[in-house]
Amino acid sequence: MSSKEQPTRTSPRFKKADEESKSPASTEEKGKGKRVPTRKAPTSVTQSKSEEPAKKARVQKVDDHAPVGKVECIERGRIIFFYRPKVDVESAASSADVQKLLVLLCPSHVTASGPLNRLLAIPKKSFPAAKGQPVWAFVDEASADIKDIDHELARHYRTAVRGKRTLQGARLCGEGIYGLMVHDKPRLSHSKAAIAEGLKKGKAHQPTTGGTNHHTHLAYVLELPHEAGDVQKAFHMEHEGNYIITIKNPASSTSIASHSTNLLPPHLAERFHGRKWMPLDTPEFLDHKGTEMLLIASSEELSKDMGSPGQELEE
């Protein structure tokens, strides 16, 4: 066949093939009259995977803007941090030289009937190193007269172990302001079915509220020192601290204080309703020596998640 006689893209043979390739999704088999479905072109795998992170990002963005809820500041005042060195240690070079960490809470309005000045002891010698971690503490002293607290901080103990040795007085390591804030935060319900439906439609999942999460924060902002030193870093003392505080029932069988079963007055003991732990819903719990508590490092930010009480504390 000569070059003039060879079929081209405009010849009837190729033109007919092109028309068949552009036919509708279903055609009739010749001579049978049956409809043969034609499969649609598959969606690109690369495209579907690239869209997936974007959808997940939209869902995460909704979680980051969860409602703040109701926040009420029930007490404000000065907070002072001390540490007590171990026996015969003049100054601590690390937490290994420290016997315990002490936190002094001085409410703005102290009266003989309360609120009182409270000295909290943290035997672990450090605040939590990560969000969500707890640390155990207890009220070491409570008094309306600050001189009683000063006397406790300055005391030099004499021990009979290994001869006569001296336990040094407490050392100052930080000072600032604090607030006790009751937080009723809406619980967000994240149904798996709702999240899957949102991803399917390419829309962000809108979580629904399911009651409230009632808890209390002990939050503080340091004024001194202006920059954290080795001591503050060793104790995990941040410039801004935020801890969820829960009180232990003194009637619990696991209470360490032998005198704690008769620690609280009836009107406070009744608040537990048989529970071993409860949120600090009134500062009056802290006015009783021996009260045990957990301080749990919170991931909530003062200005962002604690409403106007948190913003006022930062100011």
C-alpha positions as CSV (number, residue, x, y, z in Angstrom):
1,M,0.0,0.0,0.0
2,S,1.4,3.4,-0.9
3,S,1.7,6.2,1.6
4,K,-1.3,7.9,0.0
5,E,-3.5,4.8,0.6
6,Q,-2.5,4.4,4.3
7,P,-5.4,5.2,6.8
8,T,-5.1,8.5,8.6
9,R,-6.8,9.9,11.8
10,T,-9.4,11.5,9.5
11,S,-10.1,8.3,7.6
12,P,-13.5,6.6,8.2
13,R,-11.9,3.7,10.0
14,F,-10.3,5.8,12.7
15,K,-13.3,8.2,12.9
16,K,-15.6,5.3,13.7
17,A,-13.3,4.1,16.5
18,D,-13.1,7.6,18.0
19,E,-16.9,7.8,18.0
20,E,-17.2,4.5,19.8
21,S,-14.7,5.5,22.5
22,K,-16.9,8.6,23.2
23,S,-20.1,6.7,23.4
24,P,-22.4,6.9,26.5
25,A,-21.7,4.8,29.7
26,S,-23.6,1.9,28.4
27,T,-23.9,0.4,24.8
28,E,-25.7,-2.4,23.2
29,E,-23.9,-5.6,22.2
30,K,-24.3,-6.3,18.6
31,G,-26.9,-8.9,17.7
32,K,-27.9,-9.4,21.4
33,G,-29.6,-6.2,22.5
34,K,-28.0,-6.4,26.0
35,R,-26.8,-3.3,27.8
36,V,-23.2,-3.6,29.0
37,P,-22.3,-1.2,31.7
38,T,-19.1,0.7,31.3
39,R,-17.0,1.4,34.4
40,K,-16.1,5.0,35.3
41,A,-12.5,6.0,35.4
42,P,-11.1,5.3,38.9
43,T,-10.4,8.3,41.1
44,S,-6.8,9.1,41.5
45,V,-5.4,7.4,44.7
46,T,-2.9,10.3,45.1
47,Q,-5.7,12.8,45.1
48,S,-7.9,11.0,47.6
49,K,-5.0,10.7,50.1
50,S,-4.0,14.3,49.7
51,E,-7.6,15.4,50.6
52,E,-7.7,13.2,53.7
53,P,-5.2,15.3,55.9
54,A,-7.1,18.5,55.0
55,K,-10.3,17.0,56.3
56,K,-8.7,15.8,59.5
57,A,-7.2,19.3,59.9
58,R,-10.6,20.8,59.7
59,V,-11.9,18.5,62.5
60,Q,-8.9,19.3,64.7
61,K,-9.5,23.0,64.2
62,V,-13.0,22.7,65.7
63,D,-11.6,20.9,68.7
64,D,-9.1,23.7,69.3
65,H,-11.9,26.2,69.6
66,A,-14.0,24.4,72.2
67,P,-16.2,26.6,74.3
68,V,-14.7,28.1,77.4
69,G,-17.7,27.6,79.6
70,K,-18.3,29.4,83.0
71,V,-15.2,30.4,85.0
72,E,-15.5,32.0,88.4
73,C,-12.6,33.2,90.5
74,I,-13.4,32.3,94.1
75,E,-10.1,33.5,95.6
76,R,-7.0,35.6,94.7
77,G,-3.9,36.5,96.6
78,R,-0.1,36.3,96.8
79,I,1.8,33.0,96.2
80,I,5.4,32.5,97.5
81,F,7.5,29.4,96.7
82,F,10.1,28.0,99.1
83,Y,12.3,24.9,99.3
84,R,13.8,23.4,102.4
85,P,17.3,21.9,102.0
86,K,18.2,18.6,103.5
87,V,20.1,18.1,106.7
88,D,23.4,20.0,106.9
89,V,22.9,21.5,103.4
90,E,23.4,25.2,103.3
91,S,22.2,25.7,99.7
92,A,20.7,23.3,97.2
93,A,22.5,22.6,94.0
94,S,19.8,20.3,92.7
95,S,16.6,18.6,93.8
96,A,18.7,15.9,95.4
97,D,19.7,18.5,98.1
98,V,16.0,19.4,98.8
99,Q,13.8,17.9,101.5
100,K,10.5,19.3,100.2
101,L,9.0,22.1,98.2
102,L,6.7,24.6,100.0
103,V,4.0,26.9,98.6
104,L,2.6,29.7,100.6
105,L,-0.9,31.0,99.7
106,C,-1.8,34.4,101.2
107,P,-5.4,35.3,100.3
108,S,-6.2,39.0,99.7
109,H,-8.6,39.2,102.7
110,V,-7.4,37.0,105.6
111,T,-9.6,36.8,108.7
112,A,-9.6,34.7,111.9
113,S,-12.6,32.7,110.6
114,G,-11.0,32.3,107.2
115,P,-9.6,32.4,104.6
116,L,-6.3,31.7,106.3
117,N,-2.7,31.8,105.2
118,R,-1.8,28.3,104.1
119,L,1.5,26.6,103.7
120,L,1.3,23.7,101.2
121,A,4.0,21.0,101.2
122,I,5.0,19.0,98.1
123,P,7.1,16.1,99.2
124,K,8.0,15.1,95.6
125,K,10.1,18.3,95.5
126,S,8.8,19.3,92.1
127,F,5.8,20.3,90.1
128,P,4.6,18.0,87.3
129,A,7.0,17.9,84.4
130,A,4.3,17.3,81.7
131,K,0.6,18.2,81.2
132,G,-1.8,15.7,82.8
133,Q,0.7,14.5,85.4
134,P,-0.3,14.8,89.1
135,V,1.7,15.7,92.2
136,W,0.6,15.0,95.7
137,A,0.5,17.8,98.3
138,F,-0.9,18.6,101.7
139,V,-1.6,21.6,104.0
140,D,1.4,21.8,106.3
141,E,0.2,24.8,108.3
142,A,-2.8,27.2,108.3
143,S,-3.1,30.3,110.3
144,A,-4.6,33.8,110.2
145,D,-1.3,35.1,111.7
146,I,1.5,35.2,109.1
147,K,4.0,35.1,112.0
148,D,3.0,31.5,112.6
149,I,3.9,30.7,109.0
150,D,7.2,32.6,109.2
151,H,8.1,30.7,112.3
152,E,7.5,27.4,110.5
153,L,9.6,28.4,107.5
154,A,12.5,29.7,109.6
155,R,12.6,26.7,112.0
156,H,15.9,24.9,112.4
157,Y,15.4,21.3,113.5
158,R,17.8,19.3,115.6
159,T,18.1,15.6,114.8
160,A,19.6,12.8,116.8
161,V,20.4,10.7,113.8
162,R,24.1,10.3,113.2
163,G,24.8,12.8,116.0
164,K,23.6,16.3,116.2
165,R,22.7,17.7,112.8
166,T,20.7,20.7,111.7
167,L,17.8,20.9,109.2
168,Q,18.0,24.3,107.6
169,G,15.2,26.9,107.3
170,A,13.3,27.4,104.0
171,R,14.8,29.3,101.1
172,L,12.8,31.7,98.8
173,C,12.6,30.7,95.1
174,G,9.7,32.5,93.6
175,E,6.8,35.0,94.2
176,G,3.7,36.1,92.3
177,I,-0.1,36.2,92.3
178,Y,-2.5,33.3,92.2
179,G,-6.2,32.6,91.7
180,L,-8.6,29.7,92.6
181,M,-11.0,29.4,89.7
182,V,-14.0,27.1,89.5
183,H,-14.5,26.0,85.8
184,D,-17.7,24.5,84.4
185,K,-16.5,23.5,80.9
186,P,-19.0,21.9,78.4
187,R,-18.2,18.3,77.6
188,L,-17.8,17.8,73.9
189,S,-19.3,14.6,72.4
190,H,-17.3,13.3,69.4
191,S,-19.4,10.5,67.9
192,K,-17.4,8.2,65.5
193,A,-20.4,8.1,63.2
194,A,-20.6,11.9,63.2
195,I,-16.9,12.3,62.5
196,A,-17.1,9.7,59.6
197,E,-20.1,11.5,58.1
198,G,-18.3,14.8,58.3
199,L,-15.3,13.4,56.5
200,K,-17.5,11.8,53.9
201,K,-19.1,15.1,53.0
202,G,-15.9,17.1,53.3
203,K,-17.3,19.1,56.2
204,A,-15.9,19.8,59.7
205,H,-17.4,17.8,62.5
206,Q,-19.3,20.0,64.9
207,P,-19.1,18.3,68.4
208,T,-22.2,18.5,70.6
209,T,-22.2,19.2,74.3
210,G,-22.9,16.5,76.8
211,G,-23.1,18.0,80.2
212,T,-20.3,19.9,82.0
213,N,-16.9,19.1,83.4
214,H,-16.8,20.7,86.8
215,H,-13.3,21.3,88.2
216,T,-11.2,23.9,90.0
217,H,-7.8,25.5,88.9
218,L,-5.0,26.7,91.0
219,A,-3.3,29.2,88.6
220,Y,-0.4,31.6,89.2
221,V,1.8,34.1,87.4
222,L,5.3,34.7,88.7
223,E,6.5,38.2,89.3
224,L,9.9,37.2,90.7
225,P,12.3,36.0,89.4
226,H,11.8,37.7,86.0
227,E,13.7,34.8,84.3
228,A,13.8,31.2,85.4
229,G,17.1,30.0,86.8
230,D,18.5,26.6,87.7
231,V,16.4,26.3,90.8
232,Q,13.1,27.1,89.1
233,K,14.0,24.7,86.2
234,A,14.8,21.9,88.7
235,F,11.4,22.3,90.3
236,H,9.6,22.7,87.0
237,M,8.3,26.1,88.0
238,E,7.0,27.9,84.9
239,H,6.3,31.6,84.6
240,E,2.6,30.7,84.4
241,G,1.3,27.7,86.2
242,N,-2.1,26.1,85.9
243,Y,-3.1,23.0,88.0
244,I,-6.4,21.3,88.5
245,I,-6.8,20.8,92.2
246,T,-8.8,17.9,93.8
247,I,-9.2,17.3,97.5
248,K,-8.9,13.8,99.1
249,N,-11.6,12.6,101.5
250,P,-9.9,12.4,104.9
251,A,-12.2,9.4,105.8
252,S,-10.6,7.4,103.0
253,S,-8.8,4.3,104.3
254,T,-5.7,5.2,102.2
255,S,-5.2,8.6,104.0
256,I,-1.7,8.9,105.3
257,A,-2.5,11.2,108.2
258,S,-3.5,9.3,111.3
259,H,-5.4,12.3,112.6
260,S,-7.1,13.1,109.3
261,T,-10.3,11.2,109.9
262,N,-11.4,14.0,112.3
263,L,-9.8,16.7,110.2
264,L,-12.8,18.4,108.6
265,P,-15.9,19.8,110.1
266,P,-19.2,18.0,109.3
267,H,-20.3,20.6,106.7
268,L,-17.2,20.0,104.7
269,A,-17.0,16.2,105.2
270,E,-20.6,15.9,103.9
271,R,-19.6,17.5,100.5
272,F,-17.8,14.3,99.5
273,H,-21.0,12.2,99.5
274,G,-18.9,9.0,99.9
275,R,-16.4,9.9,97.2
276,K,-12.7,9.6,97.7
277,W,-11.9,12.7,95.7
278,M,-13.7,15.9,94.8
279,P,-13.0,19.2,93.2
280,L,-12.0,22.1,95.4
281,D,-15.4,23.9,95.3
282,T,-14.6,26.1,98.3
283,P,-11.2,27.4,99.6
284,E,-12.3,26.5,103.1
285,F,-10.8,23.0,102.6
286,L,-7.4,24.6,102.6
287,D,-7.9,26.2,106.0
288,H,-7.5,22.8,107.7
289,K,-4.0,21.4,108.5
290,G,-3.4,18.0,107.0
291,T,-5.8,18.3,104.0
292,E,-4.5,16.2,101.2
293,M,-4.8,17.1,97.5
294,L,-3.6,16.4,94.0
295,L,-2.3,19.1,91.7
296,I,-2.7,18.0,88.1
297,A,-0.9,20.0,85.4
298,S,-3.6,21.5,83.1
299,S,-3.2,22.0,79.3
300,E,-5.6,25.0,79.5
301,E,-4.1,28.4,78.9
302,L,-5.0,31.3,81.2
303,S,-5.9,33.9,78.5
304,K,-7.3,31.5,76.0
305,D,-9.3,28.9,78.0
306,M,-10.0,30.6,81.4
307,G,-12.1,33.5,80.2
308,S,-11.8,37.0,81.9
309,P,-10.6,35.6,85.3
310,G,-7.6,34.1,83.6
311,Q,-6.9,37.3,81.6
312,E,-7.2,39.4,84.7
313,L,-4.7,37.2,86.5
314,E,-2.2,37.6,83.6
315,E,-2.5,41.4,83.8
